[in-house]
Amino acid sequence: MSKGEDKKKEAKKQPLKNMKEKRAEKKAKKTGRSG
């Protein structure tokens, strides 16, 4: 759980662009195949 909180804090600290990139990565992982 600590990791999740840390990630949230990092996302808030990081710029929006990075957050968007992370979200895209999560989506790719969910689909299983990226591209």
NORHUMO-V697031 format. One record per run of one state. SS is the DSSP state (alpha for helix, beta for strand, coil for the rest). FROM is the first residue (numbers start at 0). TO is the last residue. If there is no record, write none. Layout:
ss:from:to
SS:FROM:TO
SS:FROM:TO
//
This chain:
ss:from:to
coil:0:0
alpha:1:12
coil:13:14
alpha:15:30
coil:31:34
//
